[in-house]
């Protein structure tokens, strides 16, 4: 992120201090002395064009903790390649020192200790500081600010305002363009309103009206920065109508639309583009494949799978940039253009360490303003946690285990299903659990917690379907996300096998007996894509459960046995 050349210089001394664990307040101060705002911004500029990129912020306006996954498996041709490296393997690949600020920001290594040492990350007023500093350095006419989508969902304030809080904040950042995914779950009318009225462009070349196959949104936009013409093509999540409720946008179709993408690139070049940028919410592995099949793209700014990588991945002449999630990072890409061609790129993934960056006063005021109507609710304490609560990981997350426990207890269910969402903050032991924390993990427009009867065969079918969505060897058939979380049940999964044969050994944990394919079980879940789903909102279910317990402690989940990786 401070790249393998720059960042390691800034953190070498700090990493020596933080090897081991538990430095406490003094250690934190020492670490912060080695990591300053100037260190984060330090960069050797190149050319006259700078792209700043954020993605998957999930409406997080304030600094937070967010633990990166310890399990992130790749399959097929992507097995063992970034971003499918975690912890020690990730550190080895990118030459990251154990215990360093880089290790804390990019891995799950010793997370609790390092979180206490280095503090929270993100915050829109800190992002604004970095963005404004780069604009001041380069000149505003040379800087393009882009957002890869999933900016407008994931918080209580965004849900309650139908994303107006984020529209205001992104406008305050002077965003140039974005694409989307979760933005579609506010419904077709609201998203069109945002796209039509916002100061920034909403780009999505792959969304069509299903009656006439006409484009719904602007496909691309040409920007002139530093004397160069930069064409930005938008790509919304191709599987939005599968991953999210189709009834919220019933007249729209999605897809990768590879041929249409090639046409957009060719037309951009014909219109004089010196640089072609794909602003994509495909997911990293999808974009890696796309980069090898669509010719003429200089840069793919990839999102959706929440990957944070301190280096560029190159496929042919195309470079891929992954900027992480939850406001933890701002990507800087300097581009040199000569004779209407890209002749050089230089990259830095800037970590947004909240304690090291001076908040931008204007953005602080704006964030306070949009949060003010909800501030009392957001701060309301529901309970405390005695263990690390996190979401990311291919198979388990302790925050999702807590959600499953809540559904089984409050809905009187034998088994619970919680979607493998990758958004939602992390809480460290001793933290209060507030209403904001609960809704940061549950704030969606279809939150009803259902209670149904399902056979063992149907439960296995659900697991097989989700597993194929994640571990299909062809990236074009992957949807991103993680495995559905299971409460009250264990299973085995072989990620190397094909559809229908990955899942085995389903076990009812309370009885210790195998799940009977023909037997009916009471199952609770939430985030159903079916219209008219009945049940209380999931945040009320979780809140009620935590309130009754006061303090929660989630033991490590060993109920999923993984092979074939």
FIDOMAR-254463 format. One line per field, with one value per residue (C-alpha): residue number from 1; residue in one letter; x, y, z. Coordinates in steps of 0.25 Angstrom, whole numbers. Layout:
% residues N
i <- NUM,...
aa <- A,...
px <- X,...
py <- Y,...
pz <- Z,...
% end
This chain:
% residues 565
i <- 1,2,3,4,5,6,7,8,9,10,11,12,13,14,15,16,17,18,19,20,21,22,23,24,25,26,27,28,29,30,31,32,33,34,35,36,37,38,39,40,41,42,43,44,45,46,47,48,49,50,51,52,53,54,55,56,57,58,59,60,61,62,63,64,65,66,67,68,69,70,71,72,73,74,75,76,77,78,79,80,81,82,83,84,85,86,87,88,89,90,91,92,93,94,95,96,97,98,99,100,101,102,103,104,105,106,107,108,109,110,111,112,113,114,115,116,117,118,119,120,121,122,123,124,125,126,127,128,129,130,131,132,133,134,135,136,137,138,139,140,141,142,143,144,145,146,147,148,149,150,151,152,153,154,155,156,157,158,159,160,161,162,163,164,165,166,167,168,169,170,171,172,173,174,175,176,177,178,179,180,181,182,183,184,185,186,187,188,189,190,191,192,193,194,195,196,197,198,199,200,201,202,203,204,205,206,207,208,209,210,211,212,213,214,215,216,217,218,219,220,221,222,223,224,225,226,227,228,229,230,231,232,233,234,235,236,237,238,239,240,241,242,243,244,245,246,247,248,249,250,251,252,253,254,255,256,257,258,259,260,261,262,263,264,265,266,267,268,269,270,271,272,273,274,275,276,277,278,279,280,281,282,283,284,285,286,287,288,289,290,291,292,293,294,295,296,297,298,299,300,301,302,303,304,305,306,307,308,309,310,311,312,313,314,315,316,317,318,319,320,321,322,323,324,325,326,327,328,329,330,331,332,333,334,335,336,337,338,339,340,341,342,343,344,345,346,347,348,349,350,351,352,353,354,355,356,357,358,359,360,361,362,363,364,365,366,367,368,369,370,371,372,373,374,375,376,377,378,379,380,381,382,383,384,385,386,387,388,389,390,391,392,393,394,395,396,397,398,399,400,401,402,403,404,405,406,407,408,409,410,411,412,413,414,415,416,417,418,419,420,421,422,423,424,425,426,427,428,429,430,431,432,433,434,435,436,437,438,439,440,441,442,443,444,445,446,447,448,449,450,451,452,453,454,455,456,457,458,459,460,461,462,463,464,465,466,467,468,469,470,471,472,473,474,475,476,477,478,479,480,481,482,483,484,485,486,487,488,489,490,491,492,493,494,495,496,497,498,499,500,501,502,503,504,505,506,507,508,509,510,511,512,513,514,515,516,517,518,519,520,521,522,523,524,525,526,527,528,529,530,531,532,533,534,535,536,537,538,539,540,541,542,543,544,545,546,547,548,549,550,551,552,553,554,555,556,557,558,559,560,561,562,563,564,565
aa <- X,X,X,X,X,X,X,X,X,X,X,X,X,X,X,X,X,X,X,X,X,X,X,X,X,X,X,X,X,X,X,X,X,X,X,X,X,X,X,X,X,X,X,X,X,X,X,X,X,X,X,X,X,X,X,X,X,X,X,X,X,X,X,X,X,X,X,X,X,X,X,X,X,X,X,X,X,X,X,X,X,X,X,X,X,X,X,X,X,X,X,X,X,X,X,X,X,X,X,X,X,X,X,X,X,X,X,X,X,X,X,X,X,X,X,X,X,X,X,X,X,X,X,X,X,X,X,X,X,X,X,X,X,X,X,X,X,X,X,X,X,X,X,X,X,X,X,X,X,X,X,X,X,X,X,X,X,X,X,X,X,X,X,X,X,X,X,X,X,X,X,X,X,X,X,X,X,X,X,X,X,X,X,X,X,X,X,X,X,X,X,X,X,X,X,X,X,X,X,X,X,X,X,X,X,X,X,X,X,X,X,X,X,X,X,X,X,X,X,X,X,X,X,X,X,X,X,X,X,X,X,X,X,X,X,X,X,X,X,X,X,X,X,X,X,X,X,X,X,X,X,X,X,X,X,X,X,X,X,X,X,X,X,X,X,X,X,X,X,X,X,X,X,X,X,X,X,X,X,X,X,X,X,X,X,X,X,X,X,X,X,X,X,X,X,X,X,X,X,X,X,X,X,X,X,X,X,X,X,X,X,X,X,X,X,X,X,X,X,X,X,X,X,X,X,X,X,X,X,X,X,X,X,X,X,X,X,X,X,X,X,X,X,X,X,X,X,X,X,X,X,X,X,X,X,X,X,X,X,X,X,X,X,X,X,X,X,X,X,X,X,X,X,X,X,X,X,X,X,X,X,X,X,X,X,X,X,X,X,X,X,X,X,X,X,X,X,X,X,X,X,X,X,X,X,X,X,X,X,X,X,X,X,X,X,X,X,X,X,X,X,X,X,X,X,X,X,X,X,X,X,X,X,X,X,X,X,X,X,X,X,X,X,X,X,X,X,X,X,X,X,X,X,X,X,X,X,X,X,X,X,X,X,X,X,X,X,X,X,X,X,X,X,X,X,X,X,X,X,X,X,X,X,X,X,X,X,X,X,X,X,X,X,X,X,X,X,X,X,X,X,X,X,X,X,X,X,X,X,X,X,X,X,X,X,X,X,X,X,X,X,X,X,X,X,X,X,X,X,X,X,X,X,X,X,X,X,X,X,X,X,X,X,X,X,X,X,X,X,X,X,X,X,X,X,X,X,X,X,X,X,X,X,X,X
px <- 0,8,15,26,36,30,21,32,41,31,27,40,43,28,28,40,32,20,25,18,6,-1,8,-4,-5,10,12,1,7,21,15,7,20,25,13,8,-1,12,16,3,3,17,18,27,18,18,12,1,-12,-15,-27,-32,-41,-50,-59,-68,-69,-83,-88,-78,-76,-68,-55,-56,-49,-50,-43,-38,-41,-32,-39,-41,-39,-37,-41,-38,-28,-28,-24,-12,-12,-15,-25,-26,-15,-17,-8,6,5,0,11,21,16,16,28,20,27,20,13,14,3,3,0,-11,-18,-17,-18,-25,-11,-12,-23,-28,-14,-11,-25,-22,-8,-12,-26,-38,-37,-46,-55,-60,-54,-40,-42,-46,-32,-25,-33,-31,-16,-14,-22,-14,-1,-5,-15,-30,-30,-21,-28,-40,-48,-56,-64,-66,-80,-86,-84,-99,-103,-98,-102,-114,-113,-112,-124,-133,-129,-130,-115,-117,-106,-96,-100,-97,-84,-79,-84,-75,-63,-66,-67,-66,-73,-77,-84,-92,-98,-105,-110,-120,-127,-133,-142,-142,-149,-139,-127,-131,-134,-120,-113,-121,-120,-106,-94,-86,-88,-94,-89,-93,-92,-97,-111,-122,-137,-143,-154,-146,-131,-128,-118,-123,-111,-100,-89,-77,-72,-60,-52,-40,-29,-15,-17,-21,-35,-39,-51,-58,-67,-76,-80,-90,-90,-94,-102,-110,-123,-119,-111,-122,-137,-141,-155,-148,-144,-153,-151,-135,-126,-111,-99,-85,-88,-74,-76,-83,-71,-62,-71,-70,-55,-54,-63,-56,-43,-50,-54,-40,-38,-23,-27,-38,-42,-53,-60,-64,-73,-70,-61,-46,-46,-57,-49,-36,-43,-49,-36,-31,-42,-46,-35,-31,-34,-23,-28,-38,-43,-49,-59,-69,-60,-54,-40,-29,-16,-3,1,-4,-8,-5,-12,-6,-6,-17,-14,-24,-26,-33,-36,-41,-54,-61,-53,-40,-32,-31,-24,-15,-11,-2,-2,8,2,11,6,-8,-3,-1,14,15,7,11,2,0,-11,-12,-17,-27,-21,-31,-22,-11,-19,-25,-40,-44,-53,-63,-66,-66,-77,-85,-84,-89,-100,-105,-103,-110,-125,-120,-109,-117,-121,-107,-101,-111,-103,-110,-99,-84,-75,-65,-59,-55,-67,-64,-71,-61,-56,-61,-68,-70,-71,-73,-83,-91,-90,-96,-107,-110,-111,-121,-130,-130,-133,-143,-150,-150,-142,-134,-125,-122,-117,-110,-105,-90,-89,-75,-80,-81,-70,-62,-63,-52,-53,-58,-65,-80,-90,-98,-110,-100,-92,-104,-109,-95,-97,-111,-116,-123,-136,-141,-138,-150,-146,-154,-157,-159,-160,-149,-145,-131,-130,-134,-124,-113,-118,-117,-102,-99,-105,-97,-84,-85,-87,-74,-65,-69,-56,-60,-60,-72,-81,-76,-84,-75,-78,-76,-83,-96,-94,-101,-105,-109,-103,-89,-85,-73,-69,-59,-57,-50,-63,-74,-88,-97,-85,-77,-86,-86,-87,-99,-100,-110,-101,-111,-114,-101,-109,-108,-117,-128,-131,-146,-148,-154,-146,-150,-141,-139,-133,-132,-130,-139,-140,-154,-164,-174,-165,-171,-164,-158,-146,-133,-128,-139,-136,-122,-124,-134,-124,-112,-121,-125,-111,-104,-90,-88,-76,-75,-66,-58,-67,-62,-74,-70,-59,-52,-44,-40,-34
py <- 0,7,-1,-11,0,12,6,-4,8,15,3,-5,2,0,-14,-17,-11,-19,-33,-41,-36,-26,-14,-6,9,12,3,9,23,17,11,23,31,23,24,38,45,49,34,30,40,39,36,38,43,39,45,56,47,42,32,31,19,14,3,-6,5,0,13,13,28,26,19,4,-9,-19,-32,-38,-53,-64,-73,-68,-80,-80,-91,-95,-86,-76,-86,-80,-67,-53,-50,-64,-63,-60,-58,-63,-67,-53,-46,-55,-52,-37,-36,-31,-31,-39,-30,-18,-7,-14,-27,-22,-15,-26,-39,-46,-49,-46,-36,-33,-29,-21,-14,-9,-4,3,6,8,10,17,29,38,50,43,39,53,58,48,51,66,65,58,68,79,72,68,79,77,76,64,55,46,41,28,18,3,2,-4,10,12,0,-5,5,9,23,19,10,20,31,22,25,40,41,34,43,55,50,45,59,65,57,62,48,47,34,21,8,-1,-14,-13,1,-7,-12,2,-1,3,17,21,17,24,36,36,34,45,55,53,62,49,39,26,16,2,-3,-16,-13,-14,-12,-26,-22,-14,-17,-3,3,7,15,23,12,21,35,43,51,60,60,65,67,53,47,36,27,21,9,5,-10,-13,-27,-36,-46,-35,-41,-54,-49,-39,-38,-38,-32,-19,-16,-26,-19,-19,-30,-31,-40,-39,-35,-38,-34,-21,-18,-20,-10,0,0,1,12,19,18,23,35,39,32,31,23,13,10,-1,3,-11,-18,-32,-38,-40,-54,-50,-37,-45,-54,-42,-35,-47,-47,-32,-25,-10,-8,-1,-2,-10,-4,-17,-18,-27,-38,-28,-31,-22,-24,-15,-18,-18,-31,-30,-38,-35,-20,-18,-15,-19,-11,-16,-5,-14,-10,-2,11,4,8,19,14,24,20,30,28,33,36,38,38,35,22,18,17,15,13,15,10,11,6,16,11,20,19,28,32,36,45,58,58,68,78,80,65,63,74,67,53,59,66,53,45,54,50,36,38,34,21,18,20,11,0,-14,-22,-25,-36,-44,-50,-45,-43,-43,-46,-50,-64,-74,-83,-76,-63,-61,-49,-58,-69,-59,-56,-71,-73,-61,-67,-81,-75,-64,-72,-85,-92,-105,-99,-85,-80,-66,-61,-60,-45,-39,-26,-22,-17,-25,-23,-27,-33,-23,-15,-10,-16,-4,-2,3,-10,-19,-11,-10,-25,-26,-13,-17,-14,-28,-32,-41,-53,-65,-78,-90,-105,-111,-125,-130,-131,-117,-112,-119,-114,-99,-102,-108,-97,-86,-94,-95,-80,-78,-90,-92,-93,-83,-69,-65,-74,-69,-58,-54,-55,-66,-79,-78,-78,-90,-90,-103,-112,-117,-122,-125,-118,-123,-110,-118,-126,-122,-117,-126,-134,-124,-125,-137,-142,-132,-134,-128,-123,-123,-138,-142,-150,-149,-140,-149,-145,-148,-142,-128,-118,-104,-94,-79,-70,-56,-48,-56,-51,-56,-44,-44,-52,-51,-49,-39,-31,-38,-26,-27,-42,-40,-29,-36,-48,-40,-32,-44,-49,-36,-41,-51,-60,-68,-80,-84,-91,-105,-110,-109,-118,-113,-121,-120,-107
pz <- 0,2,-8,-7,-10,-2,9,15,17,25,33,35,49,53,49,58,70,67,65,76,82,92,92,98,98,98,87,79,80,76,64,60,61,50,41,38,28,20,20,14,3,0,-15,-27,-37,-52,-64,-64,-61,-47,-44,-30,-27,-16,-16,-7,4,8,13,24,28,40,44,47,49,38,38,24,22,27,16,2,-7,-22,-32,-46,-53,-41,-30,-22,-29,-23,-17,-13,-3,12,24,23,8,5,14,6,-7,-5,4,16,30,41,51,42,39,25,31,40,28,19,26,38,45,60,57,71,76,64,63,77,73,60,62,53,38,28,30,19,25,25,11,7,13,4,-8,-6,-3,-16,-24,-18,-22,-36,-39,-39,-54,-54,-44,-47,-35,-38,-29,-32,-26,-13,-8,-4,4,17,28,36,31,16,18,25,15,2,0,0,11,2,-10,-2,3,-11,-17,-6,-10,-24,-30,-45,-47,-41,-45,-36,-30,-16,-21,-29,-17,-15,-27,-41,-39,-28,-35,-47,-39,-33,-47,-53,-42,-36,-39,-43,-54,-52,-63,-66,-80,-77,-72,-83,-83,-85,-95,-105,-101,-99,-90,-77,-72,-79,-83,-83,-81,-87,-77,-81,-70,-71,-86,-88,-92,-82,-86,-74,-77,-65,-62,-52,-45,-56,-47,-39,-43,-38,-25,-21,-23,-37,-34,-30,-44,-52,-66,-66,-70,-67,-71,-75,-89,-94,-109,-104,-96,-107,-115,-104,-104,-119,-120,-109,-116,-129,-121,-118,-104,-100,-88,-86,-72,-68,-56,-52,-41,-48,-37,-38,-44,-54,-58,-59,-70,-77,-78,-86,-95,-98,-105,-103,-88,-81,-67,-60,-46,-40,-29,-23,-16,-6,-10,-5,-12,-11,-25,-39,-46,-61,-72,-85,-87,-76,-62,-51,-38,-26,-15,-3,4,15,13,17,5,-6,-19,-26,-40,-48,-63,-73,-87,-100,-114,-110,-103,-88,-87,-72,-59,-44,-33,-18,-9,2,15,22,36,44,55,46,36,40,37,26,33,23,21,36,37,25,31,45,38,30,43,53,51,54,64,77,71,65,79,86,93,92,99,99,92,99,86,72,63,48,35,25,21,11,21,34,41,56,54,45,55,65,55,53,68,69,58,64,78,74,63,70,59,58,47,42,29,28,14,12,11,11,17,31,42,52,67,76,90,100,90,92,82,78,69,58,59,57,45,39,37,34,27,14,8,9,23,27,36,31,38,28,27,19,16,18,3,1,10,3,-10,-5,0,-14,-21,-13,-14,-29,-29,-22,-26,-41,-48,-59,-53,-62,-54,-41,-33,-22,-8,2,6,13,28,35,50,56,46,40,27,18,5,-6,-14,-25,-29,-38,-36,-28,-22,-13,-1,8,23,27,42,52,63,75,73,66,56,41,34,27,13,15,28,30,39,44,37,40,30,24,12,3,-11,-12,-12,0,10,24,37,46,41,44,52,62,63,66,75,84,85,89,99,106,107,111,107,95,93,80,80,68,57,54,48,33,28,16,5,-9,-7
% end
